[in-house]
Amino acid sequence: MAKIFVVDRESQADVKVYEVSREYEADILVYVVDREYEAKDDAKWFYVKRDNEATSTVFWVDREHDADVKVFFVEREYAAKWKKGNPFQKRL
């Protein structure tokens, strides 16, 4: 389950993420869901309003090499998945 809260400081984050512009560059293909119960795995994100509601806190980094996970957002739910092995699998 990926209930995501975005933090303002890198030191507050569980995971540092970077949004890539091409699908093949990504570690994970993410689909943003509208309802909390739809966030069933790492690749389906639901943004929460408070950090205590989150399963993971993320910080968006400016440089790809600073990221723990490279993200590409997809428009269809069925396309959401991990593309590459990553230490953060099953931790979002």
N, C-alpha and C positions, 0 to 999 in steps of 0.2 A: 504494500500500500504506500503510495507516495503523496502524502499531504505536505505541501511545500510552503515554507515561510522564507521570504527573501530578507536577508539582514543587510545592514548598512556597512558593517565592518568585517573584513576578512577573518579576523580573530574570533568572531562569533559564529562562524559557519562550520557545519559538519562537512560540507562539500563545496569546493570551488568549481564553478561551471563556466563554460564559454560557449556561446552560440556560434556555430559554424554556418557558412552560407551554402554549403553543398552537402548533400546526404552522405556521400561516400567518405567525407571527412569525420563523420560523427562516431562516437562510441555508442550513443543511444539515440533512438528516434522517439521523440516525446509527443504525445497527444494530450492536450489540456482538456480536462473534463469539466462539466458544469456542476456536477453534484458530488459530494464527498464520497458517497457509497460507490461511485463509479471508478474511483482511484484504486484499482484492484492490484496493481503491480507497479514496479519501478517506472515503467514507461508511460503510465497514465497519471498525469499530475493534476492535483487539485490544490489551488493556492488558498491558504488559510490566512486569517487576519491577525492571529496572535501566535507567537512562537511556541507557547505551551500546547497548542493544538496540533503542531507539526510532527511528522515522523522524521523530517529532515529540514535543516536550515541550510540555505544556499546563499552563496555570494557570487555575483556575476563579475568575473575578472575581465580585464581589458585586453589581455594577451593570451593567445592560445596555449603557449608553453607554461603558463601559470595555472592552468586548469587541471583538476582531478578528473573531470568528465567533460567531454565535448558533446554538445547537444544540438540536434537538428529537430525543429518542430514540424510535425506532419499534419496534414489536413484530414486524414482518415484514421479512425480508431484502430482498424485492423492492421495498419502499418506500424503501429507503435511497438518497439522491441529494442532489446540490446543488440548491437551489431557486432561488437567485439568483446572479448573477455576484458573485464575491468574489476579491480579490487572492490569497487563500490556496488557491484551487483548484489541485489537483495538487501541493500542498506539504505535505500532512499525512502 
